[in-house]
Amino acid sequence: MTLDQLRFGQRARIVGIAGGRGLQRRLQQIGIHPGDMVSLAALGSFRGPILIAINGTQLALGRGVARRIRVEPL
């Protein structure tokens, strides 16, 4: 399952990132790492960005990026 497939409020653990080193490095820089707990805080309208809660903060991610983050629902 990928991050963009979570339902509102659903919690999950990040299990991997499908992307090149550049994407992985960028996600690490903003605080997204395999093993972290994440939940879906809000959905943008018209297939816009999603808002996630992770490590005590909220981050907006484009759906294309969210599609590359593999998660395991809890």
C-alpha positions as CSV (number, residue, x, y, z in Angstrom):
1,M,0.0,0.0,0.0
2,T,1.2,3.5,-0.7
3,L,0.8,6.7,1.4
4,D,-1.7,8.2,-1.0
5,Q,-4.0,5.2,-0.5
6,L,-4.5,5.8,3.2
7,R,-7.9,6.9,4.4
8,F,-8.4,10.1,6.5
9,G,-7.1,9.6,10.0
10,Q,-5.6,6.2,9.2
11,R,-2.2,5.4,10.8
12,A,0.6,3.5,9.2
13,R,4.3,2.7,9.4
14,I,6.6,3.8,6.5
15,V,8.3,0.6,5.1
16,G,10.1,2.0,2.1
17,I,10.6,4.6,-0.5
18,A,10.4,3.7,-4.2
19,G,12.6,6.3,-5.9
20,G,16.1,7.4,-6.6
21,R,18.7,8.7,-4.2
22,G,17.6,12.3,-4.8
23,L,14.0,11.6,-3.7
24,Q,15.1,9.5,-0.8
25,R,17.5,12.2,0.4
26,R,14.9,15.0,0.0
27,L,12.3,13.0,2.0
28,Q,15.0,12.4,4.7
29,Q,15.7,16.1,4.8
30,I,12.1,16.9,5.6
31,G,11.9,14.2,8.2
32,I,10.4,11.2,6.4
33,H,12.2,7.9,7.1
34,P,11.4,4.2,6.9
35,G,10.1,3.0,10.3
36,D,8.4,6.4,11.1
37,M,4.7,6.4,12.0
38,V,2.5,8.5,9.8
39,S,-1.2,9.4,9.5
40,L,-3.3,11.1,6.9
41,A,-4.4,14.5,8.3
42,A,-6.2,16.0,5.2
43,L,-6.7,15.5,1.5
44,G,-6.4,18.3,-1.0
45,S,-9.3,18.8,-3.4
46,F,-9.2,17.8,-7.0
47,R,-6.4,15.3,-6.5
48,G,-4.2,18.0,-4.9
49,P,-1.6,17.5,-2.2
50,I,-2.2,15.5,0.9
51,L,-1.4,16.6,4.5
52,I,0.3,14.0,6.7
53,A,1.1,14.0,10.4
54,I,4.6,12.7,11.1
55,N,7.1,13.1,14.0
56,G,5.0,15.7,15.7
57,T,4.6,17.9,12.7
58,Q,2.4,18.2,9.6
59,L,3.7,18.1,6.0
60,A,2.1,18.6,2.6
61,L,3.1,16.1,-0.1
62,G,2.2,16.0,-3.7
63,R,0.3,12.8,-4.6
64,G,3.1,11.7,-7.0
65,V,5.6,11.7,-4.1
66,A,3.1,10.1,-1.7
67,R,2.6,7.3,-4.3
68,R,6.3,6.4,-3.9
69,I,6.2,6.0,-0.2
70,R,5.2,2.4,0.8
71,V,3.4,2.0,4.1
72,E,2.0,-0.8,6.3
73,P,-1.4,0.1,7.9
74,L,-1.7,-0.4,11.6
